[in-house]
Amino acid sequence: MLLLLVLLLALLLLLVVLLSLLDLEQLLGM
């Protein structure tokens, strides 16, 4: 159970980082 929770948290963090990077690229493009 703990491993599954850790993996889910890691995936959520990766998604947030990817979204933030995309937003930064869009802001720089503007």
The 8 nearest C-alpha neighbors of each residue, nearest first, counted from 0:
[[1, 3, 2, 4, 5, 6, 7, 8],
 [2, 0, 4, 3, 5, 6, 7, 8],
 [1, 3, 5, 0, 4, 6, 7, 8],
 [2, 4, 6, 0, 1, 5, 7, 8],
 [5, 3, 1, 7, 2, 6, 8, 0],
 [4, 6, 8, 2, 7, 3, 9, 1],
 [5, 7, 9, 3, 8, 4, 2, 10],
 [6, 8, 4, 10, 9, 5, 3, 11],
 [9, 7, 11, 5, 10, 6, 4, 12],
 [8, 10, 6, 12, 7, 11, 5, 13],
 [11, 9, 13, 7, 12, 8, 14, 6],
 [10, 12, 8, 14, 13, 9, 7, 15],
 [13, 11, 9, 15, 14, 10, 16, 8],
 [12, 14, 10, 16, 11, 15, 17, 9],
 [15, 13, 11, 17, 12, 16, 18, 10],
 [16, 14, 12, 18, 13, 17, 19, 11],
 [15, 17, 19, 13, 18, 14, 20, 12],
 [18, 16, 20, 14, 19, 15, 13, 21],
 [17, 19, 21, 15, 20, 16, 14, 22],
 [20, 18, 22, 16, 21, 17, 15, 23],
 [21, 19, 23, 17, 22, 18, 16, 24],
 [22, 20, 24, 18, 23, 19, 17, 25],
 [23, 21, 19, 25, 20, 24, 26, 18],
 [22, 24, 26, 20, 25, 21, 27, 19],
 [25, 23, 21, 27, 22, 26, 28, 20],
 [24, 26, 28, 22, 23, 27, 21, 29],
 [25, 27, 23, 29, 28, 24, 22, 21],
 [28, 26, 24, 29, 25, 23, 22, 21],
 [29, 27, 25, 26, 24, 23, 22, 21],
 [28, 26, 27, 25, 24, 23, 22, 21]]
